[in-house]
């Protein structure tokens, strides 16, 4: 099967759907397995060498590349550091995009997230002239039965038909655009793309030194044909990893970048690390608040997601009396058992973390 930007590999077979990959490994347990993240492209550069260009120059190259490649550009925008840096790049280089889509805007079910959306709307309004005619679409209400979430399926049918990976909440912009904005999605299908920031560089250290490695759990765009802005350009991806390494070398008390990404910014390190590799912030709210990292409102809204040994604590099971006999239940139970038997993570809370992509050493 032809590889797309991201997916999963078992033996020599490539899968765009994680359920199918796990099913194949269950049948062939002797084979190796891993996540695939733009490997063919990212292998084109020696990661031990930091590109000479600045992060701004490489970001501009990436924006121009996308503009020349596609007729319609759709940016999924939250106002967070990743998507804000993407929009900032297009605006500063006067490169037009057709659509900007802001989801969960003004949703009163989450006071904290509602504040985020108001800040974003104010920012986009204040910078309207810099958007070069982009149409801004505000979606007001999240739906727990859409997107690439384990709840996004038709009762009685297999989860694998809707979900490319195991995620608790919305994690598939391609699916959401298709369902909410079919007219826009039609243009994407014709000759366009949906742009997401793509995640920050994840740097860790072992006996071989600093290395960059991505995990499918940490990336909201995994498994689709979306264009991840920062992870979709070889030198840009390498450059930001080196800049993050420089920051870590100046902060020996920090074990890895993930340590900073997953906590509220109480001492300024989240903002400092992010700005070191080119991320921007439209408002201080986006680096001092905890809601972007640990979205409890989604958990409260969509129910209790805790696992039990027989996987019966789900809202599905409570809502549909015959759910335990469905293909969805069988798929979910199979994946849970596979993770219990195969993952190297320590601790029950980490049993479902995900698959690692290739390690790339920076030294």
C-alpha positions as CSV (number, residue, x, y, z in Angstrom):
1,X,0.0,0.0,0.0
2,X,1.3,3.5,-0.9
3,X,2.5,5.4,2.2
4,X,0.8,8.8,3.0
5,X,2.3,11.3,5.4
6,X,1.4,9.3,8.6
7,X,0.3,5.8,9.5
8,X,1.4,2.5,11.0
9,X,3.8,-0.2,9.8
10,X,3.6,-3.9,10.7
11,X,6.4,-5.9,9.1
12,X,6.6,-4.5,5.6
13,X,2.9,-3.6,5.4
14,X,1.7,0.0,5.7
15,X,-1.7,0.9,7.2
16,X,-3.6,4.2,7.3
17,X,-6.0,2.7,9.9
18,X,-4.6,1.7,13.3
19,X,-7.3,-0.8,14.0
20,X,-6.3,-2.7,10.8
21,X,-2.7,-2.5,11.8
22,X,-3.4,-4.0,15.2
23,X,-5.6,-6.7,13.7
24,X,-2.8,-7.7,11.3
25,X,-0.3,-7.8,14.2
26,X,-2.6,-10.0,16.2
27,X,-2.5,-12.5,13.4
28,X,1.3,-12.0,12.9
29,X,2.8,-11.4,16.4
30,X,6.3,-12.2,15.2
31,X,6.5,-9.0,13.1
32,X,7.8,-5.7,14.3
33,X,5.5,-2.7,14.4
34,X,6.0,1.1,14.5
35,X,4.3,4.4,13.7
36,X,5.2,6.1,10.4
37,X,5.6,9.9,10.4
38,X,6.8,11.4,7.1
39,X,9.7,9.0,7.3
40,X,10.6,9.1,3.6
41,X,10.7,12.9,3.6
42,X,12.4,13.3,7.0
43,X,15.1,10.8,6.1
44,X,16.3,13.2,3.3
45,X,18.4,15.2,5.8
46,X,21.2,14.4,8.3
47,X,19.5,15.4,11.5
48,X,22.9,15.9,13.2
49,X,23.4,19.0,11.0
50,X,21.3,22.1,11.9
51,X,20.1,24.0,8.8
52,X,21.6,27.4,8.3
53,X,18.3,29.2,7.5
54,X,16.3,30.8,10.3
55,X,13.1,29.3,11.5
56,X,11.3,32.3,9.9
57,X,12.9,31.7,6.5
58,X,12.1,28.0,6.6
59,X,8.5,28.7,7.7
60,X,8.1,31.1,4.8
61,X,9.4,28.4,2.4
62,X,6.8,26.0,3.8
63,X,3.9,28.5,3.4
64,X,5.0,29.3,-0.2
65,X,5.3,25.5,-0.9
66,X,1.7,24.9,0.2
67,X,0.4,27.9,-1.7
68,X,2.0,26.8,-5.0
69,X,0.9,23.2,-4.5
70,X,-2.8,23.7,-3.8
71,X,-5.6,25.8,-5.1
72,X,-7.5,25.9,-1.8
73,X,-5.9,26.2,1.6
74,X,-7.9,25.6,4.8
75,X,-6.4,26.4,8.1
76,X,-7.8,24.8,11.3
77,X,-7.2,27.5,13.8
78,X,-7.4,27.4,17.6
79,X,-5.2,30.4,18.5
80,X,-2.7,28.1,20.3
81,X,1.0,28.4,19.7
82,X,1.1,26.0,16.8
83,X,-1.8,27.3,14.6
84,X,-1.0,30.9,15.6
85,X,2.6,30.5,14.3
86,X,1.2,29.1,11.0
87,X,-1.3,32.0,10.5
88,X,1.4,34.5,11.5
89,X,3.7,33.1,8.8
90,X,1.1,33.5,6.1
91,X,0.2,37.0,7.2
92,X,3.8,38.2,7.6
93,X,4.7,36.9,4.1
94,X,1.4,38.2,2.6
95,X,0.5,34.7,1.3
96,X,-3.3,34.3,1.0
97,X,-5.3,31.4,2.2
98,X,-9.0,30.7,1.4
99,X,-10.5,29.6,4.7
100,X,-9.8,29.8,8.5
101,X,-12.0,27.5,10.6
102,X,-12.3,28.0,14.4
103,X,-14.0,25.1,16.1
104,X,-15.8,25.2,19.5
105,X,-16.1,29.0,19.2
106,X,-18.3,30.5,21.8
107,X,-19.4,27.1,23.2
108,X,-21.1,28.0,26.5
109,X,-20.7,24.5,27.9
110,X,-17.1,25.3,28.6
111,X,-16.4,28.6,30.3
112,X,-12.6,28.3,30.0
113,X,-12.6,27.3,26.4
114,X,-15.3,29.9,25.6
115,X,-12.8,32.6,26.8
116,X,-10.2,31.2,24.4
117,X,-12.6,31.5,21.5
118,X,-13.5,35.1,22.4
119,X,-9.8,36.0,22.4
120,X,-9.3,34.3,19.0
121,X,-12.3,36.1,17.5
122,X,-11.0,39.4,18.7
123,X,-7.6,38.7,17.3
124,X,-8.9,37.7,13.9
125,X,-11.2,40.7,13.7
126,X,-8.3,43.1,14.7
127,X,-6.1,41.5,11.9
128,X,-8.8,41.2,9.3
129,X,-6.8,43.3,6.7
130,X,-3.8,40.9,7.1
131,X,-5.9,37.9,6.3
132,X,-6.0,38.9,2.6
133,X,-9.6,38.0,2.1
134,X,-9.7,34.6,3.9
135,X,-13.2,33.5,4.9
136,X,-13.4,32.9,8.6
137,X,-15.8,30.2,9.7
138,X,-16.8,30.0,13.4
139,X,-18.3,26.7,14.5
140,X,-20.2,27.2,17.8
141,X,-20.9,23.7,19.1
142,X,-18.8,20.5,19.3
143,X,-20.6,17.2,18.6
144,X,-19.3,14.1,20.5
145,X,-20.3,11.9,17.6
146,X,-18.1,13.4,14.9
147,X,-14.5,13.5,14.0
148,X,-11.8,10.9,14.8
149,X,-12.9,9.9,18.3
150,X,-13.7,6.5,19.6
151,X,-17.3,7.7,20.0
152,X,-17.5,8.7,16.4
153,X,-19.1,5.7,15.0
154,X,-22.5,4.4,14.0
155,X,-23.8,2.1,16.7
156,X,-23.6,-1.5,15.6
157,X,-20.9,-0.9,13.0
158,X,-17.2,-1.4,13.4
159,X,-15.2,1.4,14.9
160,X,-12.5,0.8,12.3
161,X,-14.8,2.3,9.7
162,X,-14.8,5.7,11.4
163,X,-11.7,5.9,13.5
164,X,-8.1,5.7,12.4
165,X,-6.6,5.7,15.9
166,X,-7.7,5.4,19.5
167,X,-8.4,8.9,20.8
168,X,-10.7,10.1,23.6
169,X,-11.7,13.4,21.9
170,X,-11.8,15.1,18.5
171,X,-8.6,14.4,16.7
172,X,-9.3,14.4,13.0
173,X,-9.7,17.7,11.3
174,X,-10.2,16.1,7.9
175,X,-13.2,14.2,9.3
176,X,-14.6,17.2,11.0
177,X,-14.3,19.5,8.0
178,X,-16.0,16.8,5.9
179,X,-19.0,16.6,8.2
180,X,-19.4,20.2,9.2
181,X,-18.3,22.1,6.1
182,X,-19.0,19.8,3.1
183,X,-18.8,22.7,0.6
184,X,-15.3,23.5,1.8
185,X,-14.3,19.9,1.9
186,X,-15.4,19.5,-1.7
187,X,-12.9,22.1,-2.7
188,X,-10.2,20.3,-0.6
189,X,-11.0,17.1,-2.5
190,X,-10.7,18.9,-5.8
191,X,-7.3,20.5,-5.3
192,X,-6.8,21.7,-1.8
193,X,-5.5,20.8,1.7
194,X,-6.4,21.2,5.3
195,X,-3.5,22.7,7.3
196,X,-2.8,22.0,10.9
197,X,0.2,23.2,12.9
198,X,1.4,19.7,13.5
199,X,2.9,19.1,16.9
200,X,5.9,20.7,18.6
201,X,9.3,18.9,18.5
202,X,9.4,16.1,21.1
203,X,13.0,15.8,22.3
204,X,14.3,13.1,24.6
205,X,17.8,11.9,25.7
206,X,19.3,8.5,26.1
207,X,22.8,7.0,26.0
208,X,23.1,8.1,22.3
209,X,22.3,11.8,23.1
210,X,19.4,14.0,22.2
211,X,16.9,12.7,19.7
212,X,13.6,13.7,18.3
213,X,10.7,11.2,18.2
214,X,7.0,11.5,17.7
215,X,4.2,9.3,19.1
216,X,0.9,8.9,17.3
217,X,-0.9,9.7,20.6
218,X,0.6,13.2,20.6
219,X,-0.5,14.3,17.2
220,X,-4.0,15.4,16.4
221,X,-3.5,15.0,12.6
222,X,-2.3,11.4,12.6
223,X,-3.6,8.9,10.1
224,X,-5.0,11.4,7.5
225,X,-4.0,13.2,4.4
226,X,-3.7,16.5,6.2
227,X,-0.8,18.9,5.8
228,X,1.0,19.3,9.1
229,X,2.8,22.6,8.7
230,X,5.9,22.0,10.8
231,X,6.3,18.3,10.4
232,X,5.7,18.3,6.7
233,X,8.9,20.1,5.7
234,X,12.2,18.4,6.3
235,X,14.5,21.3,7.1
236,X,11.8,23.1,9.1
237,X,11.2,20.1,11.2
238,X,15.0,19.6,11.8
239,X,15.6,23.2,12.6
240,X,12.9,23.5,15.2
241,X,14.2,20.3,16.8
242,X,17.7,21.8,17.1
243,X,16.4,25.0,18.5
244,X,14.5,23.0,21.1
245,X,17.8,21.1,21.9
246,X,19.6,24.4,22.4
247,X,16.9,25.4,24.9
248,X,17.2,22.1,26.8
249,X,21.0,22.5,27.0
250,X,20.4,25.8,28.8
251,X,17.9,24.2,31.2
252,X,19.6,21.1,32.6
253,X,16.8,20.8,35.2
254,X,14.4,19.9,32.4
255,X,14.4,16.2,31.3
256,X,12.7,16.5,28.0
257,X,10.4,18.9,26.0
258,X,7.3,16.8,26.8
259,X,7.8,17.6,30.5
260,X,7.1,21.3,29.7
261,X,4.3,20.7,27.1
262,X,2.1,18.8,29.6
263,X,2.0,21.2,32.5
264,X,0.5,24.7,33.0
265,X,3.1,27.4,32.6
266,X,3.7,28.5,36.1
267,X,7.3,29.7,35.7
268,X,7.4,30.9,32.1
269,X,9.1,27.8,30.7
270,X,6.3,26.8,28.3
271,X,6.3,30.2,26.6
272,X,10.1,30.4,26.6
273,X,10.6,27.0,25.1
274,X,8.0,27.5,22.5
275,X,9.3,30.9,21.4
276,X,12.8,29.5,21.2
277,X,11.7,27.4,18.2
278,X,9.5,29.9,16.5
279,X,6.0,29.6,18.0
280,X,4.1,32.8,18.7
281,X,1.3,33.7,21.1
282,X,-1.6,35.9,20.3
283,X,-2.4,36.5,24.0
284,X,-0.9,35.6,27.4
285,X,-3.9,33.4,28.0
286,X,-2.5,30.8,25.6
287,X,0.6,30.1,27.7
288,X,-0.6,30.6,31.3
289,X,-3.8,28.6,31.2
290,X,-4.0,24.8,31.7
291,X,-7.0,24.2,29.4
292,X,-5.0,23.6,26.2
293,X,-3.0,20.9,28.0
294,X,-5.6,18.7,29.7
295,X,-9.0,19.5,28.3
296,X,-11.1,18.3,31.2
297,X,-14.3,19.8,29.8
298,X,-14.2,17.3,26.9
299,X,-14.0,14.5,29.4
300,X,-16.9,15.9,31.5
301,X,-18.9,16.5,28.4
302,X,-18.5,13.1,26.7
303,X,-18.7,10.9,29.8
304,X,-16.5,8.5,31.8
305,X,-13.8,7.1,29.7
306,X,-12.0,4.9,32.2
307,X,-11.1,1.4,31.2
308,X,-12.2,-1.7,33.1
309,X,-10.8,-5.2,32.6
310,X,-13.7,-6.2,30.3
311,X,-14.1,-2.8,28.7
312,X,-17.7,-2.1,29.9
313,X,-17.5,1.3,31.5
314,X,-18.1,3.2,28.2
315,X,-21.0,5.4,27.4
316,X,-21.7,3.1,24.4
317,X,-22.3,0.1,26.7
318,X,-24.6,2.1,28.9
319,X,-26.6,3.6,26.0
320,X,-26.9,0.5,23.8
321,X,-28.1,-2.7,25.6
322,X,-26.8,-4.9,22.7
323,X,-23.5,-3.1,22.3
324,X,-21.4,-5.8,23.8
325,X,-22.3,-8.1,20.9
326,X,-21.5,-5.4,18.3
327,X,-18.4,-5.3,16.1
328,X,-17.4,-2.0,17.8
329,X,-17.1,-3.8,21.2
330,X,-15.1,-6.6,19.7
331,X,-12.7,-4.2,18.0
332,X,-12.2,-2.1,21.2
333,X,-11.7,-5.2,23.3
334,X,-9.2,-6.5,20.8
335,X,-7.1,-3.3,20.8
336,X,-7.2,-3.0,24.6
337,X,-5.9,-6.6,25.0
338,X,-3.2,-5.9,22.3
339,X,-1.9,-2.9,24.2
340,X,-1.9,-4.8,27.5
341,X,0.2,-7.5,25.8
342,X,2.6,-5.4,23.7
343,X,3.2,-1.9,25.0
344,X,6.5,-1.1,26.9
345,X,5.0,1.8,28.9
346,X,5.0,1.4,32.7
347,X,1.8,2.1,34.7
348,X,-1.8,1.3,34.0
349,X,-2.6,4.9,33.0
350,X,-0.1,4.7,30.1
351,X,-1.3,1.4,28.7
352,X,-3.0,3.1,25.7
353,X,-0.5,5.7,24.9
354,X,0.4,4.9,21.4
355,X,3.1,3.8,18.9
356,X,6.5,5.5,18.5
357,X,7.9,6.7,15.2
358,X,11.6,6.5,14.3
359,X,14.2,8.1,16.6
360,X,16.3,10.8,14.9
361,X,19.5,11.8,16.8
362,X,20.6,15.4,16.7
363,X,24.2,14.7,17.8
